[in-house]
């Protein structure tokens, strides 16, 4: 019943007066408004410069199977490059392997709403508000629900929104 931050508060982006309404091409230090035909032609021309095998594509973990298939076909057939990868190898694979070895499944062992019942939470090296918005929401609720006895410990060299509500922010070098 809860939406991520983008779905919950970002619905007005589509109607924003500041939203781009046409493509822009950078020319020197300025951006010029151009037609869609000119923008697509420019993209095609610039991409053709990398059809010598120097193209590298990095796919997203949130792409559907169909989108991932189209991405790799574009990389291989159109760009003539086998240089492609996915962020799943770097961000998803390590924890999935650890969970499978430990619990027999690559999924969390608790339901997300159980986070609210926790009296101590520790987040290590993860920007939960940016990458796990719903989890971050439930962490905030846990801190607010339990008040002083609830502890949120963030261990990360980089500040993120959870540091605002954390009882302790450890910033290793």
C-alpha positions in Angstrom: 0.0 0.0 0.0 3.0 2.4 -0.1 4.5 3.9 -3.2 8.2 4.7 -3.5 9.2 8.4 -3.1 9.1 8.9 -6.9 5.5 7.6 -7.2 4.3 9.2 -4.0 5.5 12.7 -4.5 6.9 13.0 -8.0 3.6 12.8 -9.9 3.7 16.5 -10.6 6.9 16.3 -12.7 4.9 15.5 -15.9 3.1 18.8 -15.5 6.0 21.0 -14.2 6.5 24.3 -16.0 10.3 23.6 -15.8 10.0 20.3 -17.7 11.8 20.1 -21.0 9.4 20.1 -23.9 11.8 19.5 -26.7 15.2 18.1 -27.2 18.4 20.1 -26.6 21.8 19.7 -28.2 24.9 21.1 -26.5 26.9 23.4 -28.7 29.9 24.7 -26.9 28.7 26.1 -23.6 25.0 26.4 -24.5 22.1 24.1 -25.2 20.0 24.8 -28.3 16.5 23.6 -28.7 16.1 21.4 -31.8 13.4 19.3 -33.5 13.0 15.6 -32.7 14.2 14.7 -36.2 17.4 16.8 -35.7 18.0 15.3 -32.2 17.6 11.7 -33.4 19.8 12.3 -36.4 22.5 13.8 -34.2 22.3 10.8 -31.8 22.6 8.4 -34.8 25.5 10.3 -36.2 27.4 10.4 -32.9 26.7 6.7 -32.1 28.0 5.7 -35.6 31.4 7.1 -34.4 31.6 4.2 -31.9 30.8 1.3 -34.2 34.5 0.4 -34.3 34.2 -1.8 -31.2 34.8 1.1 -28.7 31.1 1.1 -27.6 30.5 -0.2 -24.1 26.9 -0.7 -22.8 25.9 -1.1 -19.1 22.4 -2.3 -18.6 20.1 -1.7 -15.7 18.9 -4.2 -13.0 15.4 -2.8 -13.3 15.0 -3.5 -17.0 12.5 -6.1 -18.1 13.8 -9.3 -19.9 12.5 -7.8 -23.1 14.3 -4.5 -22.6 17.5 -6.3 -21.6 17.2 -8.4 -24.8 16.7 -5.3 -27.0 19.6 -3.6 -25.2 22.0 -6.5 -25.9 20.8 -6.8 -29.5 21.3 -3.1 -30.1 24.9 -3.4 -28.6 25.8 -6.4 -30.6 24.0 -5.9 -34.0 23.7 -2.1 -34.3 26.9 -1.1 -32.5 28.9 -4.2 -33.5 30.1 -4.6 -29.9 30.1 -7.5 -27.4 31.2 -5.0 -24.7 28.2 -5.0 -22.5 27.4 -5.8 -18.9 24.8 -5.3 -16.3 24.9 -3.6 -12.9 23.4 -6.8 -11.4 26.8 -8.3 -11.3 28.1 -5.6 -9.0 25.1 -4.6 -6.9 22.8 -7.6 -6.8 24.9 -10.7 -7.3 27.0 -10.5 -4.1 24.1 -10.3 -1.7 22.1 -12.8 -3.7 24.9 -15.3 -3.5 25.3 -14.7 0.2 21.6 -15.1 0.9 21.4 -18.3 -1.2 24.3 -19.8 0.6 23.0 -18.8 4.0 19.2 -19.2 3.6 18.7 -21.2 0.5 17.0 -18.3 -1.3 18.1 -15.0 -2.8 15.3 -13.0 -1.1 15.1 -11.3 2.3 13.9 -13.4 5.1 11.5 -10.9 6.6 8.5 -8.9 5.3 9.3 -5.2 4.7 6.7 -3.9 7.2 8.6 -5.8 10.0 11.3 -3.1 9.8 8.9 -0.7 11.7 9.0 -3.1 14.7 12.8 -3.1 15.0 14.4 -1.2 17.8 17.9 -1.1 16.2 18.7 -0.8 12.5 22.1 -0.7 10.9 22.7 0.4 7.3 26.2 -0.2 5.9 27.3 1.4 2.7 23.9 1.8 1.2 22.0 5.0 0.2 18.6 3.5 1.1 16.6 6.7 0.3 17.9 6.6 -3.3 18.1 2.9 -4.0 15.5 1.4 -1.6 13.0 4.1 -1.0 10.3 1.9 0.5 12.8 0.3 2.9 14.0 3.8 3.9 10.4 4.8 4.5 9.9 1.9 6.9 13.2 2.7 8.7 12.1 6.3 9.2 8.8 5.0 10.7 10.8 2.7 13.1 12.8 5.6 14.4 9.7 7.8 14.8 7.7 4.9 16.3 10.2 3.8 18.9 11.6 7.3 19.6 14.7 7.4 21.8 15.0 3.6 22.3 15.0 3.0 18.5 18.4 3.4 17.0 19.4 3.8 13.4 23.1 3.5 12.8 24.4 4.5 9.3 27.9 3.5 8.4 28.8 5.2 5.1 31.5 7.7 4.0 28.8 9.6 2.1 25.9 11.5 3.7 22.4 10.5 2.7 18.9 11.4 3.9 19.0 8.6 6.5 21.8 10.3 8.2 19.3 13.1 9.1 17.3 10.7 11.4 20.1 8.4 12.4 21.2 8.3 16.0 24.8 7.5 14.9 26.5 8.2 11.5 29.9 6.6 11.3 31.9 8.0 8.4 34.8 5.7 7.7 37.6 7.0 5.5 
